[in-house]
Amino acid sequence: MPKKIVLAYSGGLDTSVILKWLQLNYDCEVATYTADIGQKDDFREIKSKAKSLGVKNICVKDLKEEFVKEYVFPMFRGNALYEGVYLLGTAIARPLIAKKQTEFAKKIGADAVAHGSTGKGNDQVRFEIGYYATNPKIKIIAPWRIWDLKSREDLIKFAKKYNIKIPKDKIGEPPFSVDENVLHTSAEGKVLEDPWIKPPNYVFTRTKDLENTPNRASEIIISFKNGDPDKINNKKLSPYKLFDRLNKLGFQHGIGRVDLVENRFIGMKSRGVYETPGGTILYHAHRAIESITLNSKVAHKKDSIVPEYSELIYNGFWFSKKRLKLQKIIDECREDVNGDVKLKLFKGNIIIIGRRSKNSLYNIDQVSFENNEKKNNKFADSFIKSQFKNLNLK
């Protein structure tokens, strides 16, 4: 039996029920750890709820700047995109939460950690690999894999029995599963389980419907330094504040909605509805600045490792040697990725309308149709013939 447990606590239905269940089933103190990574939660309410359930050791930690600078930005330097669509908003947050939760457990003398991930999801893997990476000897309690509560209805009955406040969604029903941070919001379950049924409008909180977006475009300039964004319209911003600004712009123009049926690491398909407004803008801007600052071999090498790099993050292997090795390859060229990208945002679209850099490899004299020198034509002729020989047709 553990001596003390630290629960990753959101204040929602699942983790509130888990908190009470842990108290009833383990003869030890249960502390809570809540990470503020940009979700729009009422942290005072979370503290109050934990306190009302008898928790004495409550930790709410502001990790917003660290999350963006040390996790989101490195991932975006790698142009990570799982299955060509998903910008990994949930996957990239779990390693940080797991690491900080485990460090907090050590600080207060706890020998066990617990989480609220279900036995059908990826997050159980992400959390637990993160726990073990931080402390290989930590005890892990995953209630969804061991208790008798099998459904959301069971949770609600349990909550009513022990007078646990049940949160409501926008139509007054117990909520579907939602995960939120500064990078994205994801929703799954309930009305979203049938992949043929259109998501109801109340699911979306981070992006306007296209019909309600402005009829006038916004133009912005994102500046990059060593591969990371550091300014919007020439105004320097901290990593979190920069992302927050991009999120607001993306919200206004309906940018970043994705309805995806993805292949989970544990071997099943799942439908998720994602909103990643600022991240979607940043992804396109970063690709644009790389297009003029990286040579073709480096750019294509980076593109070739994107699927593996993205899958490692999706599966929860952020702390793995393989991910760190790929990150080193990605970061070898970051010192050249400097400059500005000009974008137009309009009705869900991100249109690149300009890019410039002191490190630019773009040579207008070489590509101009106004300078059609004969020596270039001779080079083209010999180049094409040499490439034909490489076909090995015979």
N, C-alpha and C positions, 0 to 999 in steps of 0.2 A: 504493500500500500504506500502511496506517496505521502510525503510529510507536508507538502504545500504545493498547490496548483496555481498556475497563472493561465487564465482563459483569455484568448483573443476575443474581445467583447465589442460588439457594435451597438448594443442597446435595442436591437431588433427582436423579432419573435423568436427566431432560432436560438440565438446566443443567450437570451434571457431565460428561456426554458432550460437550456444546457446548464446555465449557472445554478439554477435551483436544483436540477438533477444531480449535479456534482456535489452540491451541499448535502443532498439526501443520501447519496450512495458512497461518499468517501468521508471518512472520519478525519478531516483535516481542513485547514484554512484554504479558501479559494480567493485569489486576488484577480483583478481584471486589468487588462492592457488594451488601450484603444489608441490607434495611430491616426493622427490627423494628416491625411495625404491629399487634402483638397476637396473631400466630400462635403456636401452641404448639410451636415448634421448639426444638431443642437447638442454641443458637448456638455453644456451644463445639465441638460436633461439626461444625457447618458450617465453622468456622474451621479445625479440624483436617483436614477433608476437602480444603479448598482448599489448605492447606499441603502435604498429601500429594501433591497433583497439581502441585506446583512453583510455586504462587503466592506471591509475596513481599509484594505490596501487597494486604492484605485489610482491607476496611472493613465493619464491622457497626454500624449506626446505630440508636439507639432513637428512633423517630418516633411512638410511641404517642399521647402527649398532643397533639402537633401534628396528627396525622392526625384525631383526633376533633374537636378544637377548630376547626381551620381548613378541614376538608374535610367530615367527617360532619355536624357541627352545621349549617353553612350549607345543606347539601343537605336536611336534615330540616326546616329552616325553610321550605323550598319544597315540603314534602310530596311529594317525588319518588317516583314509582312507575311503573316502566317496564311498559307494556302492562297496567296495572292490577294487577300482581302483584309484580314484582321490585323489591326495595329497593336494588338497585344496589351490592351489597357489593364486588364485584370492580371494577366500573367506576370507582368513586370513589377507589380506592386507586392505580390506575395513574398518574394525573397526578403525584401526590406522589412516587412511586418514581422516575418518569422525570426529574422536576425535580432531585431530590437526587442521582441517579446522574450526571446531566449536570454538575451543579455539582462533584461529586467528581472527575469526569474533568478538568475545568478545573483543579482544585486540584493534581492530580498531573501535569499536562501531557499528558494523553491526548487524542488527536484523534478517537477513535472509541468508540462504545458498541455493545453487543450485548445481545440478549434471547433468551429461549427460547420465545417465542410461535410457534404453528404458523401455517402459511399459510391455515388454514381458520377461524381464530378472530378475535374482535374485538380481542383484546389487542395484536396486532401494530399495529393502527391506534392504539389508545390510547397505547401506549408511544411509538411513533414521532412522533405529533403532539406528545406531551409533550416529547420530545427536541428537536424543531425549535422548539417554543415557547420553550424555554429557551436553545437555541443553534442558530440557523438554519443554521450552517455545519458542524455536527457530522456526522461520517461514521457511518452506521448499518449494522451487520451483522446480518442476520436469517438465521441458518443454515438454518432449516426451509425457506426459499424457494430455497436455492441448493445445498444438499448432496445427496448420493446416498442418504442414509438416509431411507426413506419410511414406516417404520412403527415401532411400539413394539418389535417383534421385532428390527428392525435395530439399534435403540438397545441392546437387551440384548446382542446379539452383539458390538457395538462395545465395550460396557462390559466384557464378559468378556475380550475380546482385550487390553484395556489395563489389566486388573485394577482396574476401577472398581467400588466396592461398589454393589450393586443393592439399593435399599430394598424392603421387603416390605409388603404390606397385612395386614389382620387375619387373612386366611386363608392367608397365606404365599405369595401370588402378587405379581408385579410390579404396582405400584399403578395404579389408574385416575387420571385427572387430578383433582387437588384444589387448590383455592385457599382460603386461610384468612387472616383478620385479625380484629381485635376486633369488627368489625361482623357478619361472617358466615363460613360455610364453604360452598363450592360443590363439587360433584362431577359429573363427566361422563365419558363414554367407557366402554369395555368393557361391563360388565353393564347399563349405563344407556342404551345406544344405542337399544334397542328401546323406544319410548314406551308400549307395551302392557304390558311386563313390570314388575312391582312392584319397586322398589328393595329389595335385601336389607338386613336390619337393620344389618349391619356398616358400611354407608355412613354411618349417622348417628352423629355424635360430640358434637353440641352440644345435642341435645334428647332427652329420655326418650320412649320409646313411651308412648302415652296409657294403655295398660294398666298401666304401671308408675309412673304419677304418683300423688301423694298424693290421698287421698280427702277431704282438707280443703283449702279454698281459702286463699290468701294475700291479704291486703289491704295495699296500699301507697299512699303519697302521693308523687307526683312534683311538685316545685316548679319553676316556670319564671321566669326573669328575662330580659327583653329577647328573648324567643323561644327561649332555650336552657334546657335543664334544668340545675339547679345543686344540687338537694338531693333525697334520697330519705328519706322519713320524718323530715324536718326536719334531716337530717344533710348538711352541705355536703361535696361530693366534687369532686375534679378531674374534668375531662371523661372521661379514660380510666377512672378508678376508678368513676365513676358508671355508665359503660357496662358495665364488668366486673361490677358488682353486678346490673344488669338482666339480663345474660347468665346469671348463676347462677340468678336467679329464673325466667327463661324456660326454662332447662334442666330445672329441677325439675318444671315444669308442662307440659312438652311443647309449648311455644309457638314458632312461627316456622318450621315446615316448609313448603316450597313445592316442588312437582314441576311444572316448567314447560317447555313447548315454546315457545321464543321465536324471534322474527325477528331474526337477526343483521344487523348493519350491512352486512356484505359480501355479503348476498343469499342466505342459506340459513337453514333452520330447524334448531334445535339443542335437545336435551333437557338441561336442567340440574336438579339437585336441590340446593336451597338450604336452609340453616338460618340464620335470623336472629333468635335469641331476644330479645335486648335491643332490637334495632332495631324489631321488630314491636310490642313494648310501647310504646316511645317514639313510634312513628308514631301510634298510637291516642291516646296521652296528649296529644300536640301538637295533633292535630285537635280534641280535646275542649276544651283551653284556648283555642284560637282561636274555638271556637263561641260563647263568651261575651264575647270581647274585640274581635272584629272586626265591623264592620257588614256588612250583606249585600252591598253593592257591592264592598267590598274582598275579602271572602271569596270571592265568585263570580269576581272578576277573578283571584285567585290560582288558583282551581280551573281556570280557562280556560287558564292557561299551563303547568299541570302536565305535560300530554303533551309539549309542545315542550321544556320545561326538562329533563324526564326523558330524552328522546331525545338531547339534546345531551350529557348526562353519559354515557349508555350508549354513544354513539358515540365518546367520547373527547375532546369539545370543551370540556373544563373551562376551558381558558385562552382560549377564543374570546370575541370582543367581544359576540356575541349572548348567551352564557351570562352574562357579566358584567352585561350590560344587564338581563336578566331577574332576576339576583340583586339588583340595585339596586332593582327594583320590589318584589321579595319583602321586602327588608330595610327598606323605607320604613315599614312598619307594625310592625316588631318591638318597638319601645319600648312598645307597648300590650299586648304578649303576656306578661303577668305573672300569677302566681297558682298555685293548687294543683289537681291532679287526683287523685281517689281512684279506685283500680282494684282489681278482684277478679281474681285469676289462678287458673284452675281447668281442668284437663283440656284444655289447648290453647286455652282461651278467655280473652279479655281483655274484661272487663265494666266499663264506666265506671259508677261508682256515685256520683260527686259531682265538682263543680268549683266553684271560687270565685276571685274576683279583685277587687282594688281598682279595676281598670279595667273591671269588668263592665258590659256594656250591657244585661244582662238586668234587666228591671223587673217585679218580681212584682205590683205594683199594676196594671200594664197587662194582664197575662195572666190574673190570677186570675178564676176563675168566680164568686167570691164578690162581685165588684164589677162587675156588669153594668149600667153606666150607660147611660141613653138616648142621651146625646150620642155615645157610642161606636157605638151601633147606627145612628144617623143618618150618621155618618162612613162606616161600612161600606156602607151603602146607596148613597151617592154614589160611593164608591170603586169598587164593583162595576160601576155603570152607566158610569163613565168608562172602565174597562178593556174593557167590552163594545164601546164605540165604537172602541177601538184594534184590534179584530179585523178591521175593514174587510171585513165580509161582503159588502157591495155597493159 
